[in-house]
C-alpha cells in the first residue's frame, strides 16, 4: 500500500514494513509498488 507521509509517499507492506521511499510523487511510489508485486509473483 502507499501511504502519504511528511517526506512524500512511502510504499508499505500489509503488515506495515517499509518497502521503499519516501518518494516525492505518488507516481514514483506506484512504480515501486508494481516492482514489489512483480517480484512477489515471480519468486522461484
C-alpha distance matrix in Angstrom:
0.0 3.8 6.5 10.1 12.6 16.3 16.3 13.9 10.1 8.3 5.8 5.3 6.2 6.8 9.9 8.8 10.2 9.9 9.5 10.8 12.0 12.9 13.3 15.8 14.4 11.3 12.9 13.0 9.3 8.9 11.8 10.5 7.5 10.5 12.5 10.6 10.7 14.3 15.4 14.0 16.2 19.1 19.7 23.4
3.8 0.0 3.8 6.8 9.5 13.1 13.0 10.2 6.5 5.7 4.7 6.1 8.8 10.0 12.4 10.3 11.4 10.0 9.8 9.8 9.8 10.1 10.2 12.2 10.9 8.0 10.3 10.4 6.8 7.4 10.7 9.7 7.8 11.2 13.2 12.0 12.8 16.0 17.3 16.6 18.9 21.4 22.1 25.9
6.5 3.8 0.0 3.8 6.3 10.0 10.8 8.6 5.6 5.4 6.5 7.2 10.3 11.2 12.8 9.9 11.6 10.3 11.3 11.0 10.0 9.5 10.4 12.0 11.4 9.2 12.4 12.4 9.1 10.6 13.8 12.7 11.4 14.8 16.5 15.2 16.3 19.6 20.5 19.7 22.3 24.8 25.2 28.9
10.1 6.8 3.8 0.0 3.8 7.0 8.1 5.9 4.5 6.4 9.1 10.5 13.9 15.0 16.2 13.1 14.5 12.6 13.8 12.5 10.4 8.9 9.5 9.9 9.7 8.4 12.2 12.4 9.9 12.0 15.1 14.4 13.8 17.2 18.8 18.0 19.4 22.3 23.4 23.0 25.5 27.8 28.3 32.1
12.6 9.5 6.3 3.8 0.0 3.8 5.5 5.3 5.6 6.8 10.2 11.3 14.9 16.3 16.7 13.1 14.1 12.0 13.9 12.4 9.8 7.7 9.5 10.0 11.2 11.0 14.6 14.0 11.8 14.6 17.2 15.9 15.9 19.4 20.5 19.5 21.4 24.3 24.8 24.5 27.4 29.5 29.5 33.2
16.3 13.1 10.0 7.0 3.8 0.0 3.8 5.7 8.0 9.7 13.4 14.7 18.4 19.9 20.1 16.4 17.0 14.7 16.6 14.6 11.4 8.8 10.5 10.1 12.1 13.0 16.4 15.7 14.1 17.3 19.5 18.4 18.9 22.4 23.2 22.5 24.6 27.3 27.7 27.7 30.7 32.5 32.5 36.2
16.3 13.0 10.8 8.1 5.5 3.8 0.0 3.8 6.8 8.6 12.3 14.4 18.1 20.3 20.7 16.9 16.8 13.8 15.1 12.4 8.8 6.0 7.5 7.1 10.0 11.6 14.6 13.2 12.2 15.7 17.3 16.2 17.4 20.7 21.0 20.7 23.3 25.5 25.9 26.3 29.3 30.8 30.8 34.4
13.9 10.2 8.6 5.9 5.3 5.7 3.8 0.0 3.8 6.9 10.4 13.0 16.8 18.9 19.9 16.4 16.6 13.5 14.1 11.4 8.1 5.5 5.4 4.8 6.6 7.8 11.0 10.1 9.1 12.4 14.3 13.7 14.7 17.8 18.6 18.6 20.8 23.1 23.9 24.3 27.0 28.7 29.1 32.8
10.1 6.5 5.6 4.5 5.6 8.0 6.8 3.8 0.0 3.8 6.9 9.6 13.3 15.4 16.8 13.6 13.8 11.0 11.2 9.1 6.5 5.1 5.1 6.4 6.7 6.1 9.3 8.5 6.3 9.3 11.7 10.8 11.2 14.5 15.6 15.3 17.2 19.7 20.6 20.8 23.5 25.3 25.8 29.6
8.3 5.7 5.4 6.4 6.8 9.7 8.6 6.9 3.8 0.0 3.8 6.2 10.0 12.5 13.6 10.3 10.1 7.2 7.6 6.1 4.7 4.7 6.3 9.2 9.7 8.7 11.2 9.6 6.5 9.5 11.5 9.5 9.6 13.2 13.8 12.8 15.0 17.7 18.1 18.0 21.0 22.8 22.9 26.6
5.8 4.7 6.5 9.1 10.2 13.4 12.3 10.4 6.9 3.8 0.0 3.8 7.0 9.9 11.5 9.0 8.6 6.2 5.3 5.3 6.3 7.7 8.6 11.8 11.6 9.7 11.3 9.8 6.1 8.0 9.8 7.3 6.4 10.3 10.8 9.3 11.4 14.3 14.6 14.3 17.3 19.3 19.4 23.1
5.3 6.1 7.2 10.5 11.3 14.7 14.4 13.0 9.6 6.2 3.8 0.0 3.8 6.6 7.7 5.3 5.4 4.7 5.3 7.3 9.0 10.3 12.1 15.2 15.1 13.1 14.9 13.6 9.9 11.1 13.1 10.3 8.6 12.2 12.7 10.1 11.8 15.1 15.0 13.8 17.0 19.3 18.9 22.5
6.2 8.8 10.3 13.9 14.9 18.4 18.1 16.8 13.3 10.0 7.0 3.8 0.0 3.8 5.3 5.1 5.1 6.5 6.6 9.8 12.2 13.9 15.5 18.8 18.4 16.1 17.4 16.2 12.6 13.0 14.6 11.9 9.4 12.4 12.8 9.5 10.4 13.9 13.5 11.5 14.6 17.2 16.6 20.0
6.8 10.0 11.2 15.0 16.3 19.9 20.3 18.9 15.4 12.5 9.9 6.6 3.8 0.0 3.8 5.5 7.4 9.7 10.4 13.4 15.5 16.9 18.4 21.3 20.7 17.9 19.5 18.9 15.2 15.1 17.2 14.9 11.9 14.6 15.6 12.3 12.2 15.9 15.9 13.2 15.7 18.8 18.3 21.6
9.9 12.4 12.8 16.2 16.7 20.1 20.7 19.9 16.8 13.6 11.5 7.7 5.3 3.8 0.0 3.8 5.8 9.2 10.8 14.1 16.2 17.4 19.7 22.7 22.6 20.3 22.1 21.1 17.4 17.9 19.9 17.1 14.7 17.5 18.0 14.4 15.0 18.5 17.8 15.1 18.0 20.8 19.6 22.6
8.8 10.3 9.9 13.1 13.1 16.4 16.9 16.4 13.6 10.3 9.0 5.3 5.1 5.5 3.8 0.0 3.8 6.4 9.0 11.5 13.1 14.0 16.5 19.5 19.8 17.8 19.9 18.8 15.1 16.3 18.4 15.6 13.6 17.0 17.4 14.2 15.5 19.0 18.3 16.3 19.5 22.0 21.0 24.3
10.2 11.4 11.6 14.5 14.1 17.0 16.8 16.6 13.8 10.1 8.6 5.4 5.1 7.4 5.8 3.8 0.0 3.8 6.3 9.3 11.5 13.0 15.6 19.0 19.7 18.1 19.8 18.0 14.6 16.1 17.5 14.2 12.9 16.2 15.7 12.5 14.5 17.6 16.3 14.7 18.3 20.3 18.9 22.1
9.9 10.0 10.3 12.6 12.0 14.7 13.8 13.5 11.0 7.2 6.2 4.7 6.5 9.7 9.2 6.4 3.8 0.0 3.8 5.7 7.7 9.4 12.1 15.6 16.5 15.4 17.1 14.9 11.7 13.9 15.0 11.6 11.1 14.7 14.0 11.4 14.1 16.8 15.8 15.1 18.7 20.3 19.3 22.6
9.5 9.8 11.3 13.8 13.9 16.6 15.1 14.1 11.2 7.6 5.3 5.3 6.6 10.4 10.8 9.0 6.3 3.8 0.0 3.8 7.2 9.7 11.4 15.1 15.6 14.4 15.2 12.8 9.9 11.6 12.0 8.3 8.2 11.4 10.3 7.9 11.0 13.3 12.3 12.1 15.7 17.0 16.3 19.8
10.8 9.8 11.0 12.5 12.4 14.6 12.4 11.4 9.1 6.1 5.3 7.3 9.8 13.4 14.1 11.5 9.3 5.7 3.8 0.0 3.7 6.5 8.0 11.7 12.7 12.2 13.1 10.1 7.8 10.5 10.6 7.1 8.5 11.7 10.5 9.4 12.7 14.6 14.0 14.6 18.0 19.0 18.6 22.1
12.0 9.8 10.0 10.4 9.8 11.4 8.8 8.1 6.5 4.7 6.3 9.0 12.2 15.5 16.2 13.1 11.5 7.7 7.2 3.7 0.0 2.9 4.8 8.5 10.1 10.5 11.9 9.0 7.2 10.7 11.2 8.6 10.4 13.6 13.0 12.5 15.6 17.5 17.4 18.1 21.3 22.3 22.2 25.7
12.9 10.1 9.5 8.9 7.7 8.8 6.0 5.5 5.1 4.7 7.7 10.3 13.9 16.9 17.4 14.0 13.0 9.4 9.7 6.5 2.9 0.0 3.8 6.7 8.9 9.8 11.9 9.4 8.0 11.7 12.7 10.7 12.3 15.6 15.4 15.1 18.0 20.0 20.1 20.7 23.8 25.0 25.0 28.6
13.3 10.2 10.4 9.5 9.5 10.5 7.5 5.4 5.1 6.3 8.6 12.1 15.5 18.4 19.7 16.5 15.6 12.1 11.4 8.0 4.8 3.8 0.0 3.8 5.6 7.2 8.7 6.1 5.9 9.6 10.3 9.4 11.5 14.2 14.3 14.9 17.5 19.1 19.8 20.8 23.5 24.6 25.1 28.8
15.8 12.2 12.0 9.9 10.0 10.1 7.1 4.8 6.4 9.2 11.8 15.2 18.8 21.3 22.7 19.5 19.0 15.6 15.1 11.7 8.5 6.7 3.8 0.0 3.8 7.0 8.7 7.3 8.2 11.4 12.2 12.3 14.3 16.7 17.3 18.2 20.5 22.1 23.0 24.2 26.7 27.8 28.6 32.2
14.4 10.9 11.4 9.7 11.2 12.1 10.0 6.6 6.7 9.7 11.6 15.1 18.4 20.7 22.6 19.8 19.7 16.5 15.6 12.7 10.1 8.9 5.6 3.8 0.0 3.8 5.3 5.5 6.7 8.9 10.2 11.3 12.8 14.7 16.0 17.3 19.0 20.5 22.1 23.2 25.2 26.6 27.8 31.5
11.3 8.0 9.2 8.4 11.0 13.0 11.6 7.8 6.1 8.7 9.7 13.1 16.1 17.9 20.3 17.8 18.1 15.4 14.4 12.2 10.5 9.8 7.2 7.0 3.8 0.0 3.8 5.5 5.0 6.2 8.6 9.9 10.4 12.4 14.4 15.3 16.4 18.4 20.2 20.9 22.8 24.5 25.9 29.7
12.9 10.3 12.4 12.2 14.6 16.4 14.6 11.0 9.3 11.2 11.3 14.9 17.4 19.5 22.1 19.9 19.8 17.1 15.2 13.1 11.9 11.9 8.7 8.7 5.3 3.8 0.0 3.8 5.4 5.1 6.2 8.8 9.8 10.6 12.6 14.4 15.4 16.6 18.8 20.0 21.4 22.8 24.6 28.3
13.0 10.4 12.4 12.4 14.0 15.7 13.2 10.1 8.5 9.6 9.8 13.6 16.2 18.9 21.1 18.8 18.0 14.9 12.8 10.1 9.0 9.4 6.1 7.3 5.5 5.5 3.8 0.0 3.8 5.5 5.1 6.4 8.7 10.0 10.9 12.7 14.5 15.5 17.1 18.6 20.5 21.5 22.9 26.5
9.3 6.8 9.1 9.9 11.8 14.1 12.2 9.1 6.3 6.5 6.1 9.9 12.6 15.2 17.4 15.1 14.6 11.7 9.9 7.8 7.2 8.0 5.9 8.2 6.7 5.0 5.4 3.8 0.0 3.8 5.4 5.2 6.2 8.8 9.9 10.6 12.5 14.3 15.7 16.5 18.7 20.2 21.3 25.1
8.9 7.4 10.6 12.0 14.6 17.3 15.7 12.4 9.3 9.5 8.0 11.1 13.0 15.1 17.9 16.3 16.1 13.9 11.6 10.5 10.7 11.7 9.6 11.4 8.9 6.2 5.1 5.5 3.8 0.0 3.8 5.4 4.9 6.3 8.7 9.8 10.5 12.3 14.5 15.2 16.7 18.5 20.1 23.9
11.8 10.7 13.8 15.1 17.2 19.5 17.3 14.3 11.7 11.5 9.8 13.1 14.6 17.2 19.9 18.4 17.5 15.0 12.0 10.6 11.2 12.7 10.3 12.2 10.2 8.6 6.2 5.1 5.4 3.8 0.0 3.8 5.4 5.2 6.5 8.9 10.1 10.7 12.7 14.4 15.8 16.8 18.6 22.2
10.5 9.7 12.7 14.4 15.9 18.4 16.2 13.7 10.8 9.5 7.3 10.3 11.9 14.9 17.1 15.6 14.2 11.6 8.3 7.1 8.6 10.7 9.4 12.3 11.3 9.9 8.8 6.4 5.2 5.4 3.8 0.0 3.8 5.4 5.0 6.3 8.7 9.8 10.8 12.3 14.5 15.5 16.6 20.2
7.5 7.8 11.4 13.8 15.9 18.9 17.4 14.7 11.2 9.6 6.4 8.6 9.4 11.9 14.7 13.6 12.9 11.1 8.2 8.5 10.4 12.3 11.5 14.3 12.8 10.4 9.8 8.7 6.2 4.9 5.4 3.8 0.0 3.8 5.4 5.1 6.3 8.6 10.1 10.5 12.6 14.4 15.6 19.4
10.5 11.2 14.8 17.2 19.4 22.4 20.7 17.8 14.5 13.2 10.3 12.2 12.4 14.6 17.5 17.0 16.2 14.7 11.4 11.7 13.6 15.6 14.2 16.7 14.7 12.4 10.6 10.0 8.8 6.3 5.2 5.4 3.8 0.0 3.8 5.5 5.1 6.1 8.7 9.8 10.8 12.3 14.3 18.0
12.5 13.2 16.5 18.8 20.5 23.2 21.0 18.6 15.6 13.8 10.8 12.7 12.8 15.6 18.0 17.4 15.7 14.0 10.3 10.5 13.0 15.4 14.3 17.3 16.0 14.4 12.6 10.9 9.9 8.7 6.5 5.0 5.4 3.8 0.0 3.8 5.5 5.1 6.3 8.5 10.2 10.7 12.2 15.8
10.6 12.0 15.2 18.0 19.5 22.5 20.7 18.6 15.3 12.8 9.3 10.1 9.5 12.3 14.4 14.2 12.5 11.4 7.9 9.4 12.5 15.1 14.9 18.2 17.3 15.3 14.4 12.7 10.6 9.8 8.9 6.3 5.1 5.5 3.8 0.0 3.8 5.5 5.4 6.1 8.8 10.1 10.7 14.5
10.7 12.8 16.3 19.4 21.4 24.6 23.3 20.8 17.2 15.0 11.4 11.8 10.4 12.2 15.0 15.5 14.5 14.1 11.0 12.7 15.6 18.0 17.5 20.5 19.0 16.4 15.4 14.5 12.5 10.5 10.1 8.7 6.3 5.1 5.5 3.8 0.0 3.8 5.6 5.0 6.4 8.7 10.2 14.0
14.3 16.0 19.6 22.3 24.3 27.3 25.5 23.1 19.7 17.7 14.3 15.1 13.9 15.9 18.5 19.0 17.6 16.8 13.3 14.6 17.5 20.0 19.1 22.1 20.5 18.4 16.6 15.5 14.3 12.3 10.7 9.8 8.6 6.1 5.1 5.5 3.8 0.0 3.8 5.5 5.5 6.3 8.7 12.2
15.4 17.3 20.5 23.4 24.8 27.7 25.9 23.9 20.6 18.1 14.6 15.0 13.5 15.9 17.8 18.3 16.3 15.8 12.3 14.0 17.4 20.1 19.8 23.0 22.1 20.2 18.8 17.1 15.7 14.5 12.7 10.8 10.1 8.7 6.3 5.4 5.6 3.8 0.0 3.8 5.4 5.0 5.8 9.5
14.0 16.6 19.7 23.0 24.5 27.7 26.3 24.3 20.8 18.0 14.3 13.8 11.5 13.2 15.1 16.3 14.7 15.1 12.1 14.6 18.1 20.7 20.8 24.2 23.2 20.9 20.0 18.6 16.5 15.2 14.4 12.3 10.5 9.8 8.5 6.1 5.0 5.5 3.8 0.0 3.8 5.7 5.7 9.4
16.2 18.9 22.3 25.5 27.4 30.7 29.3 27.0 23.5 21.0 17.3 17.0 14.6 15.7 18.0 19.5 18.3 18.7 15.7 18.0 21.3 23.8 23.5 26.7 25.2 22.8 21.4 20.5 18.7 16.7 15.8 14.5 12.6 10.8 10.2 8.8 6.4 5.5 5.4 3.8 0.0 3.8 5.8 8.8
19.1 21.4 24.8 27.8 29.5 32.5 30.8 28.7 25.3 22.8 19.3 19.3 17.2 18.8 20.8 22.0 20.3 20.3 17.0 19.0 22.3 25.0 24.6 27.8 26.6 24.5 22.8 21.5 20.2 18.5 16.8 15.5 14.4 12.3 10.7 10.1 8.7 6.3 5.0 5.7 3.8 0.0 3.8 6.3
19.7 22.1 25.2 28.3 29.5 32.5 30.8 29.1 25.8 22.9 19.4 18.9 16.6 18.3 19.6 21.0 18.9 19.3 16.3 18.6 22.2 25.0 25.1 28.6 27.8 25.9 24.6 22.9 21.3 20.1 18.6 16.6 15.6 14.3 12.2 10.7 10.2 8.7 5.8 5.7 5.8 3.8 0.0 3.8
23.4 25.9 28.9 32.1 33.2 36.2 34.4 32.8 29.6 26.6 23.1 22.5 20.0 21.6 22.6 24.3 22.1 22.6 19.8 22.1 25.7 28.6 28.8 32.2 31.5 29.7 28.3 26.5 25.1 23.9 22.2 20.2 19.4 18.0 15.8 14.5 14.0 12.2 9.5 9.4 8.8 6.3 3.8 0.0
